[in-house]
Amino acid sequence: MIVRDYLKYESARQYVDRGMVKWMGFFISEHTTALLQMGNEIDFSKKMKEEEILMLLGQVYLNNLEIALYTNENYKPYIGKIIDMENLNIYFRTESAVKKILCKNIIRLKLLENES
């Protein structure tokens, strides 16, 4: 314990520094924030080639298959089916809406297994 008898105010003389406890709280707070933000990043390392994406989009559309579609606009995939293709745009139906997505914004797509 540090002797502070020379200080003018009693509150300053009796102050007990929490030291490492304070720094550990700060560290845990920063660590938790970093962990929560890890899921908000888009992984561009798994980006498919444009030709491969276009070929797969055509097959998925013709066979009316359900896919998970990853874009550079959203870190979570869109899950649903392609209902129309026009130029380099697709119209993608999810549970809640129909989205118009540019093919150049697609990072990758993944075929979902049928549950039937």
C-alpha distance (Angstrom), angle and dihedral (degrees) to the residues before:
residue distance angle dihedral
M1 . . .
I2 3.77 . .
V3 3.82 118.0 .
R4 3.80 111.2 -131.8
D5 3.82 100.8 170.6
Y6 3.79 90.8 129.9
L7 3.83 92.9 66.3
K8 3.79 119.9 103.8
Y9 3.83 99.8 -136.3
E10 3.80 124.0 63.2
S11 3.81 92.5 -142.0
A12 3.82 89.7 57.6
R13 3.82 91.4 47.6
Q14 3.81 92.3 51.9
Y15 3.81 96.1 42.9
V16 3.80 112.6 126.2
D17 3.79 114.1 -157.4
R18 3.79 112.2 -138.8
G19 3.80 89.2 -151.7
M20 3.78 112.0 174.8
V21 3.80 93.8 16.5
K22 3.79 89.3 66.5
W23 3.81 92.6 48.0
M24 3.81 93.4 46.8
G25 3.81 89.6 54.1
F26 3.79 89.5 52.2
F27 3.81 91.9 47.7
I28 3.81 93.5 49.1
S29 3.80 90.7 48.8
E30 3.81 92.5 51.1
H31 3.81 91.9 44.4
T32 3.81 92.5 51.0
T33 3.81 91.2 49.4
A34 3.81 91.1 50.9
L35 3.80 92.0 49.5
L36 3.80 91.8 51.0
Q37 3.80 91.6 50.8
M38 3.82 94.4 49.3
G39 3.80 91.6 80.8
N40 3.80 92.2 53.2
E41 3.80 95.2 69.5
I42 3.80 126.3 99.1
D43 3.80 114.9 -132.2
F44 3.81 106.7 -137.7
S45 3.81 92.2 174.8
K46 3.82 90.3 83.1
K47 3.82 94.8 51.8
M48 3.79 113.0 142.0
K49 3.81 123.6 -136.7
E50 3.80 115.3 -92.8
E51 3.82 93.5 -120.5
E52 3.80 91.1 52.0
I53 3.81 91.6 48.8
L54 3.81 92.7 50.6
M55 3.82 92.4 47.9
L56 3.81 92.7 49.1
L57 3.81 92.3 45.3
G58 3.79 89.6 55.4
Q59 3.80 92.5 49.5
V60 3.80 92.7 46.4
Y61 3.83 91.1 48.9
L62 3.82 94.8 48.0
N63 3.81 93.6 46.9
N64 3.83 94.3 41.3
L65 3.81 92.8 -128.4
E66 3.79 128.4 168.8
I67 3.80 115.6 -118.4
A68 3.79 143.5 174.3
L69 3.81 106.9 -122.1
Y70 3.80 119.1 -159.0
T71 3.82 117.9 -160.3
N72 3.78 135.6 176.9
E73 3.82 88.8 -116.4
N74 3.81 98.2 65.0
Y75 3.80 131.5 30.5
K76 3.81 91.8 -147.3
P77 3.81 118.7 68.0
Y78 3.78 123.6 -112.0
I79 3.80 109.9 -123.2
G80 3.78 119.5 -154.0
K81 3.80 144.7 67.0
I82 3.78 136.2 -58.7
I83 3.80 108.9 -113.4
D84 3.82 98.9 178.6
M85 3.80 141.4 5.0
E86 3.79 123.5 -154.1
N87 3.82 125.8 172.8
L88 3.81 103.2 -47.9
N89 3.81 95.0 -24.3
I90 3.77 130.0 92.7
Y91 3.78 129.1 -161.7
F92 3.78 108.1 -139.4
R93 3.80 123.5 -165.8
T94 3.80 116.4 -148.7
E95 3.80 126.4 175.4
S96 3.80 91.7 -88.8
A97 3.82 107.2 30.9
V98 3.78 150.8 -10.0
K99 3.82 112.9 -99.5
K100 3.79 128.1 -161.9
I101 3.81 107.1 -140.6
L102 3.80 127.9 -174.3
C103 3.79 112.4 -130.7
K104 3.81 90.8 -134.3
N105 3.84 89.2 62.1
I106 3.82 93.4 57.3
I107 3.79 114.0 104.9
R108 3.80 98.9 -179.9
L109 3.76 142.9 -32.5
K110 3.76 132.4 -142.7
L111 3.79 128.3 -157.9
L112 3.79 113.2 -124.4
E113 3.79 121.1 -139.4
N114 3.79 117.7 -110.7
E115 3.79 113.2 -117.4
S116 3.82 94.6 -152.7
